[in-house]
Amino acid sequence: MTNHSSAKDRIPLDQKIAFGIGMLANQMFPAALGIFMVLLVESLGMSPLLWSLIFFIPKLIDAITDPLMGYISDHTVSRWGKRRPYVFIGALISGFSFVMMWQLSADNSEMYNFYYFLSWCCIFWVGMTIFSVPYVAMGYEMSSDFHERTRLMAVAQWIGQWAWIIAPWFWIILYDPSWFASATEGARTLSLWVGGACMMLALVPAIFCTFTNTEDQPVQDSKNFSETMADFISGIGITLRNKPFQKICIATFFIFNAFQTVAAFSWFIIVYYMNEGDTAQAGMWPTLFGSVGALFTCFLVIPIVNWLAQTYGKRFTFLFSQSVSLVGYILFWWGFSPEKPWMMFIPLPLFAFGIGGLFTIMMSMTADICDLDELQTGERREGTFGAIYWWMVKFGAAIAGAGSGLILSLIGFDQNAAVQSDETLALLRLSYILIPTVGTSIAIYVMRDYDLDEQRANDIRAQLQEKQAQKVPMTNATLSPAQL
């Protein structure tokens, strides 16, 4: 396979880094949120069912706002480009609302904390939509080269992965009495630093990420509301009918949804199974588990995935990396050992290939799919593709959050008890292994015949370039809204 990029397709390193810093914000917000969310059950005594609703309800809003943001971003013309103004505004909203949602107190009633948190959580996720949908589309536009896209996403994921290295240390800060008298007090203070830092990181691509490989398109003629809505709905329908896109969405949904369903279980397993419910005794083990796993992703998984994708292709790399992760999941049955806690690090290098390699490959694949869509329809819809893909990711996380609370309830987990039954702990460990194993296996089956390889992607680019060079006349049926 050829790995050479033309000069115009090669993204300058400073632009890759600027884009990657945005990915650090894009991942730090949910990484920190996942750590902080444990407080709702552990420190505030919120029932697992209310916890589930907090995960699920904002994603119902995302079902509308994500595709709408993608459409708006695709059809925006401004002196600052299609994406950057929204990235800027979304960064500000996300940072402020993250701080506000954690101004909670154990003195408040359970329902007050529930409604207060849910309200700010919805605002936060709307802000994340305004930031992340145009931000992701920005990455799809930066190169039309098959391998340069993978290299960009590898750099971005490498930088973004540091969120998962840093975030587990928040557990130490929140639960160490030498830092704060209570975890809820810690959350009120720490959220100021996390929200502020993430907001600054998210502003970097809005200000500095100016490189694009996408040709400027003429301003579209104005449409009335009904015509705009018809165009919006039609674009979503066309996007959803794209066969390669269907495959990567389904595969990502099952892998990410299954992983997120049990992600918080590692904390419960380490604390309640390995340390009999004593958070002080558990000490740094939960933090080290998350942080070491992310380090393996940074320095082992992403470099290997990047090399494999450029050498053997993206489909092979996906199938290989997910197969390796299956072995890691199974080994955790023996890895979580109360007598030998260090054994939980043994499966981590294999386990890390699952989520660690997923988004590097899938984001690169989505950029290829945008070219296929342009060839088929005459339109470019990076924002819409990115919106639907990441809404699916977020909706999967919402289902996972609801599923986490439901599973905890079904297996008999009592948030008010320091010691859980042997049966509950056994089912907790079994869930941690079986759910991601089943989800990953389904994803491997779905992607087994994915056929948008390097040769086909290059053929598509050649046809698009030929059309552009010859200025092939198009009918109104195939012209994009921006061309009409």
Backbone torsions as a table, in degrees:
resi	resn	phi	psi	omega
1	MET	NA	145.8	179.1
2	THR	-86.6	139.8	-178.1
3	ASN	-119.3	14.7	-174.1
4	HIS	-94.0	135.3	178.6
5	SER	-108.2	143.2	174.5
6	SER	-69.6	161.2	-175.3
7	ALA	-59.7	-40.4	-177.2
8	LYS	-71.6	-20.5	178.8
9	ASP	-90.5	-12.3	-175.9
10	ARG	-81.7	122.8	-176.2
11	ILE	-86.7	127.3	177.7
12	PRO	-58.5	147.0	-176.4
13	LEU	-59.7	-39.4	-178.6
14	ASP	-64.4	-31.1	177.6
15	GLN	-74.3	-35.5	174.5
16	LYS	-62.2	-42.2	-179.5
17	ILE	-67.5	-42.3	178.5
18	ALA	-60.5	-43.3	176.9
19	PHE	-64.9	-40.7	-179.3
20	GLY	-65.0	-34.1	177.2
21	ILE	-63.7	-36.5	173.8
22	GLY	-61.8	-36.0	177.7
23	MET	-66.7	-32.9	175.7
24	LEU	-60.9	-43.2	175.6
25	ALA	-65.8	-43.1	-177.9
26	ASN	-60.7	-29.2	179.6
27	GLN	-98.8	-28.2	-179.7
28	MET	-68.4	-38.6	178.3
29	PHE	-55.9	-57.1	179.4
30	PRO	-68.8	-30.6	178.1
31	ALA	-64.0	-47.0	177.9
32	ALA	-65.5	-40.4	179.4
33	LEU	-59.9	-40.4	179.1
34	GLY	-63.0	-36.5	176.7
35	ILE	-69.0	-48.8	-176.7
36	PHE	-64.4	-32.5	-174.8
37	MET	-61.1	-27.1	178.5
38	VAL	-59.4	-30.1	-178.4
39	LEU	-61.3	-31.7	-177.5
40	LEU	-60.5	-36.6	178.6
41	VAL	-89.2	-47.3	-170.7
42	GLU	-73.4	-42.3	-173.4
43	SER	-104.7	-30.4	-178.6
44	LEU	-100.8	-5.6	175.7
45	GLY	68.5	25.1	179.2
46	MET	-71.6	140.1	-177.5
47	SER	-67.5	148.2	178.6
48	PRO	-57.1	-30.1	-179.2
49	LEU	-70.8	-42.0	175.1
50	LEU	-65.1	-37.5	175.9
51	TRP	-57.8	-41.8	179.4
52	SER	-63.3	-41.4	-179.3
53	LEU	-64.1	-34.9	178.4
54	ILE	-63.5	-34.1	175.2
55	PHE	-71.2	-40.3	-165.6
56	PHE	-85.1	-44.6	-171.8
57	ILE	-60.5	-45.6	179.5
58	PRO	-59.2	-27.0	-178.5
59	LYS	-75.5	-21.6	171.9
60	LEU	-66.0	-35.9	175.4
61	ILE	-68.3	-41.1	179.1
62	ASP	-60.3	-28.7	-179.9
63	ALA	-58.1	-28.0	177.9
64	ILE	-96.7	-46.8	-171.3
65	THR	-71.2	-34.2	-177.9
66	ASP	-65.2	-56.0	177.9
67	PRO	-61.3	-36.0	179.3
68	LEU	-64.3	-40.8	178.1
69	MET	-65.2	-38.1	177.1
70	GLY	-61.7	-43.5	179.5
71	TYR	-64.9	-46.6	180.0
72	ILE	-60.2	-44.3	-179.2
73	SER	-63.7	-42.6	179.6
74	ASP	-61.7	-30.5	-173.0
75	HIS	-107.3	16.1	178.4
76	THR	-91.2	137.0	172.3
77	VAL	-126.0	121.2	178.9
78	SER	-149.8	167.6	-179.8
79	ARG	-67.1	-18.4	180.0
80	TRP	-100.9	6.4	179.8
81	GLY	95.4	179.1	-176.0
82	LYS	-77.8	-28.6	-167.4
83	ARG	-108.4	-38.6	-166.3
84	ARG	-62.4	-38.5	178.6
85	PRO	-59.6	-38.4	-179.1
86	TYR	-72.8	-37.4	176.3
87	VAL	-58.6	-41.7	-179.5
88	PHE	-64.1	-50.6	-177.8
89	ILE	-64.6	-43.8	-179.5
90	GLY	-62.9	-35.3	177.9
91	ALA	-61.9	-42.2	-179.0
92	LEU	-66.6	-45.2	-178.7
93	ILE	-65.0	-44.0	-177.5
94	SER	-63.4	-45.3	-178.7
95	GLY	-63.1	-45.6	-178.4
96	PHE	-65.8	-46.2	-176.4
97	SER	-69.0	-30.3	176.4
98	PHE	-61.8	-42.3	178.5
99	VAL	-63.9	-45.9	-174.3
100	MET	-66.2	-36.3	-174.3
101	MET	-70.0	-16.2	-179.2
102	TRP	-101.4	11.3	175.0
103	GLN	-83.8	64.5	-176.0
104	LEU	-109.1	162.7	177.9
105	SER	-142.2	144.1	176.1
106	ALA	-68.3	-16.3	178.4
107	ASP	-73.1	-20.5	178.7
108	ASN	-75.6	159.4	177.0
109	SER	-71.4	160.1	179.2
110	GLU	-58.0	-43.6	-176.7
111	MET	-72.0	-33.5	175.8
112	TYR	-62.3	-48.7	179.1
113	ASN	-60.7	-37.4	180.0
114	PHE	-63.0	-51.9	-176.4
115	TYR	-69.3	-38.5	178.6
116	TYR	-62.3	-49.7	-177.5
117	PHE	-64.8	-43.1	-178.4
118	LEU	-60.7	-40.4	-178.6
119	SER	-63.0	-49.9	-180.0
120	TRP	-69.9	-30.4	177.9
121	CYS	-64.5	-40.0	177.6
122	CYS	-63.5	-42.5	177.7
123	ILE	-63.1	-41.3	179.2
124	PHE	-58.5	-46.9	-176.6
125	TRP	-71.7	-28.5	171.5
126	VAL	-64.9	-42.3	175.8
127	GLY	-61.3	-40.6	177.9
128	MET	-65.0	-34.1	175.4
129	THR	-63.6	-46.9	-179.5
130	ILE	-61.7	-34.2	178.3
131	PHE	-80.0	-54.1	-163.7
132	SER	-76.7	-35.7	-177.5
133	VAL	-63.6	-52.8	175.9
134	PRO	-65.0	-33.7	-179.7
135	TYR	-62.3	-47.5	179.6
136	VAL	-63.2	-42.9	178.6
137	ALA	-61.0	-34.7	176.6
138	MET	-56.3	-41.5	179.0
139	GLY	-66.4	-37.8	179.1
140	TYR	-63.4	-28.4	-175.4
141	GLU	-86.2	-9.0	-167.8
142	MET	-77.6	-20.2	176.7
143	SER	-154.8	149.8	175.0
144	SER	-106.2	6.9	-179.3
145	ASP	-87.4	134.5	-175.4
146	PHE	-56.1	-45.1	-175.7
147	HIS	-89.2	-30.7	177.9
148	GLU	-63.6	-32.6	175.9
149	ARG	-62.0	-42.7	178.4
150	THR	-65.1	-40.9	179.4
151	ARG	-63.7	-41.1	177.0
152	LEU	-60.2	-47.9	-177.4
153	MET	-68.6	-30.2	176.5
154	ALA	-66.0	-44.6	177.2
155	VAL	-62.1	-45.8	-178.6
156	ALA	-63.1	-44.1	-179.6
157	GLN	-68.9	-33.7	178.1
158	TRP	-63.2	-46.0	178.3
159	ILE	-67.2	-44.3	-178.7
160	GLY	-63.4	-29.5	-177.4
161	GLN	-64.8	-21.2	178.3
162	TRP	-64.0	-19.6	174.0
163	ALA	-59.6	-39.1	-176.7
164	TRP	-81.9	-14.7	171.5
165	ILE	-80.1	-41.2	-176.2
166	ILE	-78.8	-44.5	-170.8
167	ALA	-56.8	-40.9	-179.7
168	PRO	-58.8	-23.5	178.9
169	TRP	-70.7	-15.0	175.3
170	PHE	-63.3	-28.1	176.8
171	TRP	-59.4	-43.0	179.6
172	ILE	-61.4	-47.5	-177.6
173	ILE	-63.3	-42.1	-175.0
174	LEU	-71.3	-35.7	-172.1
175	TYR	-103.2	-4.9	178.5
176	ASP	-83.8	116.0	-177.3
177	PRO	-63.5	-17.8	176.9
178	SER	-73.3	-17.3	176.3
179	TRP	-90.3	-54.4	-176.4
180	PHE	-139.2	151.5	-179.6
181	ALA	-67.1	-29.0	178.0
182	SER	-148.0	160.0	-179.9
183	ALA	-66.5	-34.7	179.2
184	THR	-67.2	-37.9	174.7
185	GLU	-63.9	-40.4	177.3
186	GLY	-61.0	-40.4	-179.7
187	ALA	-64.9	-39.0	179.4
188	ARG	-61.4	-39.5	-178.0
189	THR	-82.6	-47.5	-176.7
190	LEU	-63.1	-31.9	179.8
191	SER	-62.4	-29.4	176.9
192	LEU	-62.0	-43.9	-179.4
193	TRP	-72.7	-43.8	-178.4
194	VAL	-66.6	-48.4	-179.6
195	GLY	-62.0	-42.3	179.5
196	GLY	-65.8	-44.4	-179.4
197	ALA	-65.3	-43.8	179.8
198	CYS	-63.7	-37.5	178.4
199	MET	-62.3	-42.7	179.3
200	MET	-65.5	-41.1	178.0
201	LEU	-63.3	-40.6	-178.3
202	ALA	-67.9	-24.8	179.0
203	LEU	-75.4	-19.1	-175.8
204	VAL	-59.1	-52.6	179.8
205	PRO	-64.8	-29.9	178.5
206	ALA	-64.3	-33.9	-175.7
207	ILE	-92.4	-40.8	-168.8
208	PHE	-109.8	-15.7	-173.9
209	CYS	-88.6	91.5	-172.7
210	THR	-111.8	-6.0	-175.6
211	PHE	-80.8	132.0	175.4
212	THR	-145.9	148.3	178.6
213	ASN	-105.2	0.5	-176.9
214	THR	-86.5	132.7	178.2
215	GLU	-69.6	143.2	175.1
216	ASP	-66.0	143.4	179.0
217	GLN	-115.8	153.1	179.3
218	PRO	-62.1	155.3	177.5
219	VAL	-68.6	136.1	-179.6
220	GLN	-72.4	154.1	172.1
221	ASP	-69.4	152.5	-179.8
222	SER	-68.2	146.4	178.2
223	LYS	-124.0	152.3	172.2
224	ASN	-79.7	176.5	-172.9
225	PHE	-60.9	-45.8	-176.8
226	SER	-64.9	-38.2	178.0
227	GLU	-67.8	-38.9	178.4
228	THR	-64.5	-44.5	179.5
229	MET	-64.8	-38.1	178.1
230	ALA	-64.6	-41.9	177.9
231	ASP	-65.2	-41.5	178.3
232	PHE	-60.1	-49.6	-178.6
233	ILE	-67.2	-39.5	178.4
234	SER	-62.3	-41.9	179.6
235	GLY	-63.0	-39.9	177.4
236	ILE	-64.0	-42.5	179.8
237	GLY	-61.9	-43.8	178.8
238	ILE	-63.1	-42.2	179.9
239	THR	-62.0	-45.0	-177.2
240	LEU	-69.2	-22.9	179.7
241	ARG	-83.8	-7.0	180.0
242	ASN	-69.3	116.6	-171.0
243	LYS	-63.4	-48.9	177.8
244	PRO	-60.5	-36.7	179.2
245	PHE	-65.7	-39.2	176.1
246	GLN	-57.3	-42.6	-177.4
247	LYS	-65.0	-46.1	-177.3
248	ILE	-70.7	-30.4	176.5
249	CYS	-67.3	-46.4	-179.3
250	ILE	-63.6	-45.0	-179.0
251	ALA	-62.9	-45.3	179.7
252	THR	-64.0	-40.7	-179.6
253	PHE	-57.4	-47.1	-176.1
254	PHE	-71.3	-39.5	179.9
255	ILE	-69.4	-52.8	-174.5
256	PHE	-69.6	-41.3	-179.9
257	ASN	-61.7	-45.6	-179.5
258	ALA	-65.1	-42.3	179.4
259	PHE	-64.2	-45.9	-177.6
260	GLN	-67.1	-30.1	179.1
261	THR	-58.9	-37.5	-174.7
262	VAL	-108.9	1.6	-174.2
263	ALA	-57.5	-45.5	-178.9
264	ALA	-70.5	-16.1	-178.2
265	PHE	-65.1	-26.0	179.8
266	SER	-60.0	-39.3	178.1
267	TRP	-64.3	-45.5	-179.8
268	PHE	-66.0	-37.6	179.4
269	ILE	-66.1	-46.3	-178.5
270	ILE	-65.2	-42.4	-177.4
271	VAL	-75.6	-49.4	-170.4
272	TYR	-90.1	-33.2	-179.9
273	TYR	-88.3	-45.3	-174.7
274	MET	-88.0	-21.4	-175.7
275	ASN	-132.3	20.1	172.6
276	GLU	52.9	37.6	174.6
277	GLY	80.8	6.5	-177.8
278	ASP	-95.1	104.3	-177.9
279	THR	-66.3	-33.2	178.4
280	ALA	-66.8	-40.0	178.7
281	GLN	-67.9	-35.8	178.5
282	ALA	-62.4	-31.6	173.2
283	GLY	53.4	-125.5	-174.3
284	MET	-90.4	-1.9	-175.5
285	TRP	-59.9	-45.4	177.3
286	PRO	-60.9	-38.9	179.2
287	THR	-65.3	-46.5	-179.3
288	LEU	-64.3	-36.1	179.6
289	PHE	-59.0	-50.6	-179.8
290	GLY	-69.1	-41.1	-175.2
291	SER	-70.4	-42.5	-179.9
292	VAL	-67.0	-38.8	177.1
293	GLY	-60.0	-41.1	178.7
294	ALA	-68.7	-34.0	176.1
295	LEU	-64.2	-40.2	175.2
296	PHE	-60.8	-39.2	178.8
297	THR	-62.8	-44.5	-178.3
298	CYS	-63.8	-50.0	-167.7
299	PHE	-101.5	-7.6	177.7
300	LEU	-121.1	-56.7	-170.3
301	VAL	-69.3	-54.6	-174.8
302	ILE	-62.0	-44.7	176.2
303	PRO	-60.5	-41.3	179.7
304	ILE	-66.0	-43.9	-179.9
305	VAL	-63.6	-42.2	178.4
306	ASN	-61.3	-43.9	179.9
307	TRP	-68.0	-45.2	-179.4
308	LEU	-61.4	-41.7	-177.7
309	ALA	-63.8	-37.8	-179.4
310	GLN	-80.0	-18.5	-177.9
311	THR	-98.1	-43.1	-174.1
312	TYR	-117.4	-2.9	177.9
313	GLY	100.6	161.1	-173.9
314	LYS	-74.9	-39.0	-179.6
315	ARG	-63.8	-47.0	178.6
316	PHE	-59.7	-43.5	-178.2
317	THR	-62.5	-41.6	177.6
318	PHE	-61.3	-50.2	-177.5
319	LEU	-62.7	-40.4	179.4
320	PHE	-64.9	-50.2	-175.2
321	SER	-63.8	-39.2	-179.9
322	GLN	-72.3	-32.8	176.4
323	SER	-65.6	-39.7	177.2
324	VAL	-62.3	-39.6	-177.8
325	SER	-64.6	-30.6	178.9
326	LEU	-59.5	-40.6	178.6
327	VAL	-62.9	-41.8	179.3
328	GLY	-61.7	-42.9	179.2
329	TYR	-59.3	-45.3	-176.4
330	ILE	-64.4	-38.9	-177.7
331	LEU	-65.4	-17.4	-179.7
332	PHE	-67.6	-18.3	177.1
333	TRP	-59.5	-36.7	177.5
334	TRP	-94.9	-22.3	-175.9
335	GLY	-67.8	-37.9	177.8
336	PHE	-80.3	97.6	-175.3
337	SER	-125.4	120.1	177.7
338	PRO	-60.7	-33.2	-177.9
339	GLU	-78.8	-33.1	-177.0
340	LYS	-130.1	75.9	-174.9
341	PRO	-60.3	-26.0	-179.9
342	TRP	-64.5	-18.2	-178.5
343	MET	-66.5	-19.8	-179.2
344	MET	-68.7	-13.8	177.7
345	PHE	-82.7	-16.1	-176.9
346	ILE	-63.3	-44.7	179.9
347	PRO	-76.2	-12.5	-170.9
348	LEU	-58.4	-41.6	179.9
349	PRO	-60.3	-33.6	178.9
350	LEU	-80.1	-45.2	178.5
351	PHE	-55.5	-37.3	-174.4
352	ALA	-66.7	-19.6	179.7
353	PHE	-67.0	-21.7	-176.9
354	GLY	-65.2	-76.9	-179.9
355	ILE	-73.9	-32.5	-176.7
356	GLY	-59.4	-38.6	-179.6
357	GLY	-94.7	-11.9	-171.5
358	LEU	-61.1	-56.2	-170.3
359	PHE	-78.0	-25.2	173.4
360	THR	-59.3	-45.5	-178.9
361	ILE	-75.0	-46.2	-173.2
362	MET	-67.9	-37.8	178.2
363	MET	-67.9	-35.7	175.8
364	SER	-67.1	-41.4	177.2
365	MET	-61.9	-40.0	-178.8
366	THR	-63.3	-38.3	176.8
367	ALA	-61.3	-39.8	175.9
368	ASP	-62.8	-39.6	-178.2
369	ILE	-66.5	-32.3	176.6
370	CYS	-61.5	-35.9	175.3
371	ASP	-65.9	-44.6	177.7
372	LEU	-58.4	-43.1	179.7
373	ASP	-63.2	-40.4	178.3
374	GLU	-63.0	-41.0	179.0
375	LEU	-63.2	-38.5	-176.1
376	GLN	-79.5	-31.4	-171.8
377	THR	-119.6	-16.1	-175.4
378	GLY	80.2	6.1	-179.2
379	GLU	-119.7	155.9	171.4
380	ARG	-112.7	128.6	-173.7
381	ARG	-133.0	48.6	179.4
382	GLU	-56.4	-41.9	-178.9
383	GLY	-63.6	-41.5	-179.6
384	THR	-68.9	-43.8	177.3
385	PHE	-61.1	-47.1	179.5
386	GLY	-62.5	-39.5	-178.5
387	ALA	-64.6	-46.8	-178.2
388	ILE	-67.6	-40.9	-179.9
389	TYR	-62.9	-48.0	-176.1
390	TRP	-78.1	-24.5	170.3
391	TRP	-64.7	-41.8	178.2
392	MET	-60.6	-39.0	176.9
393	VAL	-63.5	-47.2	-178.5
394	LYS	-68.3	-37.2	177.2
395	PHE	-65.8	-37.7	174.8
396	GLY	-61.5	-40.1	177.7
397	ALA	-65.2	-35.1	178.0
398	ALA	-66.5	-45.4	177.1
399	ILE	-62.5	-38.5	178.6
400	ALA	-63.0	-42.9	178.5
401	GLY	-62.6	-44.1	176.7
402	ALA	-63.5	-40.5	179.3
403	GLY	-65.2	-36.4	178.7
404	SER	-60.6	-49.3	179.3
405	GLY	-63.1	-40.1	179.8
406	LEU	-64.4	-43.7	180.0
407	ILE	-64.0	-43.3	177.9
408	LEU	-58.6	-38.7	178.2
409	SER	-68.6	-43.9	-175.9
410	LEU	-66.5	-34.5	-178.0
411	ILE	-86.0	1.0	174.4
412	GLY	87.1	22.2	179.2
413	PHE	-70.4	130.2	179.9
414	ASP	-111.0	109.2	-176.4
415	GLN	-66.9	-14.8	-179.5
416	ASN	-96.3	-0.5	-178.2
417	ALA	-108.7	135.8	179.2
418	ALA	-76.1	-29.8	-178.1
419	VAL	-115.6	126.7	178.8
420	GLN	-100.4	158.6	-179.1
421	SER	-69.5	157.7	178.3
422	ASP	-61.1	-38.5	179.8
423	GLU	-64.1	-43.6	178.8
424	THR	-60.6	-44.0	-178.5
425	LEU	-67.7	-37.2	177.7
426	ALA	-65.5	-43.0	178.6
427	LEU	-67.2	-34.0	177.2
428	LEU	-62.7	-46.0	179.0
429	ARG	-66.4	-40.6	-180.0
430	LEU	-64.7	-40.3	177.7
431	SER	-62.4	-38.9	-178.6
432	TYR	-61.2	-26.8	-178.2
433	ILE	-96.1	-48.9	-170.6
434	LEU	-70.2	-41.9	-174.4
435	ILE	-63.3	-51.3	177.7
436	PRO	-68.5	-28.1	177.5
437	THR	-64.9	-44.2	178.8
438	VAL	-66.3	-46.2	-179.9
439	GLY	-60.4	-44.5	179.7
440	THR	-65.5	-39.3	179.6
441	SER	-63.1	-40.7	177.0
442	ILE	-63.2	-42.7	-179.4
443	ALA	-63.1	-41.3	177.9
444	ILE	-60.6	-42.4	179.3
445	TYR	-63.3	-42.9	-178.6
446	VAL	-63.4	-39.2	-173.8
447	MET	-90.7	3.3	-174.2
448	ARG	-61.7	-29.0	-177.6
449	ASP	-119.2	26.4	174.8
450	TYR	-61.0	127.6	-167.2
451	ASP	-120.1	10.0	178.2
452	LEU	-88.0	77.7	-176.1
453	ASP	-91.4	-173.7	-175.0
454	GLU	-62.9	-43.8	-178.3
455	GLN	-61.9	-45.2	-179.9
456	ARG	-66.8	-39.9	178.6
457	ALA	-62.6	-40.9	178.6
458	ASN	-67.7	-36.6	176.1
459	ASP	-62.9	-40.3	178.9
460	ILE	-63.6	-45.3	179.2
461	ARG	-62.4	-39.6	179.5
462	ALA	-63.2	-41.6	178.7
463	GLN	-65.7	-39.7	178.3
464	LEU	-65.4	-41.3	179.4
465	GLN	-66.9	-36.9	178.4
466	GLU	-65.7	-41.6	177.3
467	LYS	-61.8	-42.9	-179.0
468	GLN	-65.8	-41.4	-178.8
469	ALA	-66.2	-40.8	-176.9
470	GLN	-86.6	-10.5	-176.1
471	LYS	50.0	56.3	-178.5
472	VAL	-60.7	127.3	179.5
473	PRO	-63.2	140.1	177.7
474	MET	-121.0	148.3	174.6
475	THR	-78.9	164.9	178.9
476	ASN	-60.2	-23.8	-178.5
477	ALA	-70.3	-25.8	-177.2
478	THR	-108.3	-4.8	178.1
479	LEU	-76.4	144.8	177.6
480	SER	-75.4	158.9	175.4
481	PRO	-56.0	-32.5	-179.4
482	ALA	-72.1	-16.6	-177.2
483	GLN	-98.5	-14.2	-176.2
484	LEU	-77.7	NA	NA
